[in-house]
Amino acid sequence: MREPILQNGDYRLSGGNIQYAEGAEAILERVLFRLRARRGRFPFYEELGSRLWQLSSLSPGQRPSAAEQYVAEALADEPVRVERVELTQRVDDTAALTVVLLWEDETLTVTLEVQ
């Protein structure tokens, strides 16, 4: 499995060529893409992406369970099992989301910022 590496919303280049990730790194690239993309914004694939961007509209008490649900929805088609989702609310109204995954007997962790 090979996936292009994204950086700041664009493909990462090396010498004018797109850089690719393989194996666990490719899985993490796919996971990050699905979690960051806004669900419903792709006209021919409306199930792609997550609803994590909607967390800020919920009460603080609802956010952790909603984050778990949104992560599960976004990664349902991926060859990973979601082991744990942790949402750490910050004072500036952003949050850190940490997702622990199991892929082919390997534990993978991804962390991203959500608003």
ZATORDREN-486649 format. One record per residue (C-alpha): residue in three letters; x, y, z. Coordinates in steps of 0.1 Angstrom, whole numbers, plus 5000, padded with zeros to 4 digits. Each point is the difference from the previous one (the first is absolute). Layout:
<nuke><aa>ALA</aa><xx>X</xx><yy>Y</yy><zz>Z</zz></nuke>
...
REM end
This chain:
<nuke><aa>MET</aa><xx>5000</xx><yy>5000</yy><zz>5000</zz></nuke>
<nuke><aa>ARG</aa><xx>5013</xx><yy>5034</yy><zz>4990</zz></nuke>
<nuke><aa>GLU</aa><xx>4985</xx><yy>5034</yy><zz>5008</zz></nuke>
<nuke><aa>PRO</aa><xx>5011</xx><yy>5035</yy><zz>4991</zz></nuke>
<nuke><aa>ILE</aa><xx>5012</xx><yy>5020</yy><zz>5030</zz></nuke>
<nuke><aa>LEU</aa><xx>4980</xx><yy>5032</yy><zz>5007</zz></nuke>
<nuke><aa>GLN</aa><xx>5015</xx><yy>5030</yy><zz>5017</zz></nuke>
<nuke><aa>ASN</aa><xx>4980</xx><yy>5031</yy><zz>5008</zz></nuke>
<nuke><aa>GLY</aa><xx>4972</xx><yy>4988</yy><zz>4976</zz></nuke>
<nuke><aa>ASP</aa><xx>5023</xx><yy>4994</yy><zz>4970</zz></nuke>
<nuke><aa>TYR</aa><xx>5022</xx><yy>4972</yy><zz>4988</zz></nuke>
<nuke><aa>ARG</aa><xx>5035</xx><yy>4999</yy><zz>5014</zz></nuke>
<nuke><aa>LEU</aa><xx>5026</xx><yy>5003</yy><zz>4973</zz></nuke>
<nuke><aa>SER</aa><xx>5036</xx><yy>4989</yy><zz>4998</zz></nuke>
<nuke><aa>GLY</aa><xx>5019</xx><yy>5011</yy><zz>4969</zz></nuke>
<nuke><aa>GLY</aa><xx>4967</xx><yy>5009</yy><zz>4983</zz></nuke>
<nuke><aa>ASN</aa><xx>4986</xx><yy>4965</yy><zz>5006</zz></nuke>
<nuke><aa>ILE</aa><xx>4972</xx><yy>4991</yy><zz>5023</zz></nuke>
<nuke><aa>GLN</aa><xx>5012</xx><yy>4981</yy><zz>5031</zz></nuke>
<nuke><aa>TYR</aa><xx>4982</xx><yy>4968</yy><zz>5009</zz></nuke>
<nuke><aa>ALA</aa><xx>4996</xx><yy>4980</yy><zz>5033</zz></nuke>
<nuke><aa>GLU</aa><xx>4999</xx><yy>4963</yy><zz>5002</zz></nuke>
<nuke><aa>GLY</aa><xx>4988</xx><yy>4975</yy><zz>5027</zz></nuke>
<nuke><aa>ALA</aa><xx>4990</xx><yy>5014</yy><zz>5033</zz></nuke>
<nuke><aa>GLU</aa><xx>5009</xx><yy>5035</yy><zz>4989</zz></nuke>
<nuke><aa>ALA</aa><xx>4976</xx><yy>4997</yy><zz>4971</zz></nuke>
<nuke><aa>ILE</aa><xx>4972</xx><yy>4989</yy><zz>5023</zz></nuke>
<nuke><aa>LEU</aa><xx>5007</xx><yy>5031</yy><zz>5022</zz></nuke>
<nuke><aa>GLU</aa><xx>4999</xx><yy>5023</yy><zz>4970</zz></nuke>
<nuke><aa>ARG</aa><xx>4966</xx><yy>4985</yy><zz>4990</zz></nuke>
<nuke><aa>VAL</aa><xx>4987</xx><yy>5003</yy><zz>5036</zz></nuke>
<nuke><aa>LEU</aa><xx>5011</xx><yy>5036</yy><zz>5003</zz></nuke>
<nuke><aa>PHE</aa><xx>4984</xx><yy>5009</yy><zz>4966</zz></nuke>
<nuke><aa>ARG</aa><xx>4967</xx><yy>4984</yy><zz>5010</zz></nuke>
<nuke><aa>LEU</aa><xx>4999</xx><yy>5017</yy><zz>5034</zz></nuke>
<nuke><aa>ARG</aa><xx>5009</xx><yy>5034</yy><zz>4987</zz></nuke>
<nuke><aa>ALA</aa><xx>4977</xx><yy>5000</yy><zz>4969</zz></nuke>
<nuke><aa>ARG</aa><xx>4965</xx><yy>5014</yy><zz>5007</zz></nuke>
<nuke><aa>ARG</aa><xx>4975</xx><yy>4972</yy><zz>4995</zz></nuke>
<nuke><aa>GLY</aa><xx>4974</xx><yy>5009</yy><zz>4973</zz></nuke>
<nuke><aa>ARG</aa><xx>5023</xx><yy>5024</yy><zz>4981</zz></nuke>
<nuke><aa>PHE</aa><xx>5009</xx><yy>4975</yy><zz>4972</zz></nuke>
<nuke><aa>PRO</aa><xx>4971</xx><yy>5000</yy><zz>4976</zz></nuke>
<nuke><aa>PHE</aa><xx>5007</xx><yy>4965</yy><zz>4986</zz></nuke>
<nuke><aa>TYR</aa><xx>5010</xx><yy>4984</yy><zz>5033</zz></nuke>
<nuke><aa>GLU</aa><xx>4980</xx><yy>5017</yy><zz>5028</zz></nuke>
<nuke><aa>GLU</aa><xx>5009</xx><yy>4974</yy><zz>5026</zz></nuke>
<nuke><aa>LEU</aa><xx>5037</xx><yy>5010</yy><zz>4997</zz></nuke>
<nuke><aa>GLY</aa><xx>5014</xx><yy>5020</yy><zz>5030</zz></nuke>
<nuke><aa>SER</aa><xx>4989</xx><yy>5006</yy><zz>5035</zz></nuke>
<nuke><aa>ARG</aa><xx>4976</xx><yy>5023</yy><zz>5019</zz></nuke>
<nuke><aa>LEU</aa><xx>5027</xx><yy>5010</yy><zz>5025</zz></nuke>
<nuke><aa>TRP</aa><xx>4997</xx><yy>5036</yy><zz>4989</zz></nuke>
<nuke><aa>GLN</aa><xx>4965</xx><yy>5000</yy><zz>5016</zz></nuke>
<nuke><aa>LEU</aa><xx>5013</xx><yy>4993</yy><zz>5035</zz></nuke>
<nuke><aa>SER</aa><xx>5002</xx><yy>5037</yy><zz>5010</zz></nuke>
<nuke><aa>SER</aa><xx>4962</xx><yy>5003</yy><zz>4995</zz></nuke>
<nuke><aa>LEU</aa><xx>4994</xx><yy>4974</yy><zz>5028</zz></nuke>
<nuke><aa>SER</aa><xx>5002</xx><yy>5005</yy><zz>5037</zz></nuke>
<nuke><aa>PRO</aa><xx>5033</xx><yy>4990</yy><zz>5016</zz></nuke>
<nuke><aa>GLY</aa><xx>4984</xx><yy>4970</yy><zz>5016</zz></nuke>
<nuke><aa>GLN</aa><xx>4988</xx><yy>4986</yy><zz>4967</zz></nuke>
<nuke><aa>ARG</aa><xx>5033</xx><yy>5004</yy><zz>4981</zz></nuke>
<nuke><aa>PRO</aa><xx>5019</xx><yy>4969</yy><zz>5011</zz></nuke>
<nuke><aa>SER</aa><xx>4973</xx><yy>4975</yy><zz>4991</zz></nuke>
<nuke><aa>ALA</aa><xx>4993</xx><yy>5019</yy><zz>4968</zz></nuke>
<nuke><aa>ALA</aa><xx>5037</xx><yy>5000</yy><zz>4991</zz></nuke>
<nuke><aa>GLU</aa><xx>5000</xx><yy>4962</yy><zz>5004</zz></nuke>
<nuke><aa>GLN</aa><xx>4970</xx><yy>4997</yy><zz>4977</zz></nuke>
<nuke><aa>TYR</aa><xx>5014</xx><yy>5023</yy><zz>4974</zz></nuke>
<nuke><aa>VAL</aa><xx>5033</xx><yy>4982</yy><zz>4999</zz></nuke>
<nuke><aa>ALA</aa><xx>4983</xx><yy>4966</yy><zz>4997</zz></nuke>
<nuke><aa>GLU</aa><xx>4979</xx><yy>5013</yy><zz>4971</zz></nuke>
<nuke><aa>ALA</aa><xx>5030</xx><yy>5015</yy><zz>4982</zz></nuke>
<nuke><aa>LEU</aa><xx>5021</xx><yy>4969</yy><zz>5003</zz></nuke>
<nuke><aa>ALA</aa><xx>4973</xx><yy>4973</yy><zz>4994</zz></nuke>
<nuke><aa>ASP</aa><xx>5014</xx><yy>4991</yy><zz>4966</zz></nuke>
<nuke><aa>GLU</aa><xx>5036</xx><yy>4999</yy><zz>5011</zz></nuke>
<nuke><aa>PRO</aa><xx>5019</xx><yy>4968</yy><zz>5009</zz></nuke>
<nuke><aa>VAL</aa><xx>5005</xx><yy>5012</yy><zz>5036</zz></nuke>
<nuke><aa>ARG</aa><xx>4983</xx><yy>4995</yy><zz>5033</zz></nuke>
<nuke><aa>VAL</aa><xx>4994</xx><yy>5030</yy><zz>5022</zz></nuke>
<nuke><aa>GLU</aa><xx>5014</xx><yy>4991</yy><zz>5035</zz></nuke>
<nuke><aa>ARG</aa><xx>4997</xx><yy>5034</yy><zz>5017</zz></nuke>
<nuke><aa>VAL</aa><xx>4989</xx><yy>5036</yy><zz>4993</zz></nuke>
<nuke><aa>GLU</aa><xx>5011</xx><yy>5028</yy><zz>5024</zz></nuke>
<nuke><aa>LEU</aa><xx>4989</xx><yy>5036</yy><zz>4997</zz></nuke>
<nuke><aa>THR</aa><xx>5019</xx><yy>5025</yy><zz>5021</zz></nuke>
<nuke><aa>GLN</aa><xx>4982</xx><yy>5034</yy><zz>5001</zz></nuke>
<nuke><aa>ARG</aa><xx>5022</xx><yy>5031</yy><zz>5000</zz></nuke>
<nuke><aa>VAL</aa><xx>4992</xx><yy>5034</yy><zz>5014</zz></nuke>
<nuke><aa>ASP</aa><xx>5002</xx><yy>5017</yy><zz>4965</zz></nuke>
<nuke><aa>ASP</aa><xx>4969</xx><yy>4980</yy><zz>4988</zz></nuke>
<nuke><aa>THR</aa><xx>5021</xx><yy>4975</yy><zz>4981</zz></nuke>
<nuke><aa>ALA</aa><xx>5006</xx><yy>4964</yy><zz>5010</zz></nuke>
<nuke><aa>ALA</aa><xx>5026</xx><yy>4973</yy><zz>4995</zz></nuke>
<nuke><aa>LEU</aa><xx>4987</xx><yy>4967</yy><zz>4986</zz></nuke>
<nuke><aa>THR</aa><xx>5020</xx><yy>4969</yy><zz>5005</zz></nuke>
<nuke><aa>VAL</aa><xx>4989</xx><yy>4968</yy><zz>4983</zz></nuke>
<nuke><aa>VAL</aa><xx>5016</xx><yy>4966</yy><zz>5008</zz></nuke>
<nuke><aa>LEU</aa><xx>4996</xx><yy>4974</yy><zz>4972</zz></nuke>
<nuke><aa>LEU</aa><xx>5008</xx><yy>4964</yy><zz>4995</zz></nuke>
<nuke><aa>TRP</aa><xx>5012</xx><yy>4990</yy><zz>4965</zz></nuke>
<nuke><aa>GLU</aa><xx>5014</xx><yy>4966</yy><zz>4992</zz></nuke>
<nuke><aa>ASP</aa><xx>5010</xx><yy>4994</yy><zz>5037</zz></nuke>
<nuke><aa>GLU</aa><xx>5017</xx><yy>5034</yy><zz>5001</zz></nuke>
<nuke><aa>THR</aa><xx>4989</xx><yy>5029</yy><zz>5022</zz></nuke>
<nuke><aa>LEU</aa><xx>4999</xx><yy>5033</yy><zz>4982</zz></nuke>
<nuke><aa>THR</aa><xx>4993</xx><yy>5034</yy><zz>5016</zz></nuke>
<nuke><aa>VAL</aa><xx>4989</xx><yy>5031</yy><zz>4982</zz></nuke>
<nuke><aa>THR</aa><xx>4995</xx><yy>5035</yy><zz>5016</zz></nuke>
<nuke><aa>LEU</aa><xx>4984</xx><yy>5030</yy><zz>4984</zz></nuke>
<nuke><aa>GLU</aa><xx>4985</xx><yy>5033</yy><zz>5010</zz></nuke>
<nuke><aa>VAL</aa><xx>4963</xx><yy>5006</yy><zz>4997</zz></nuke>
<nuke><aa>GLN</aa><xx>4980</xx><yy>5032</yy><zz>5004</zz></nuke>
REM end
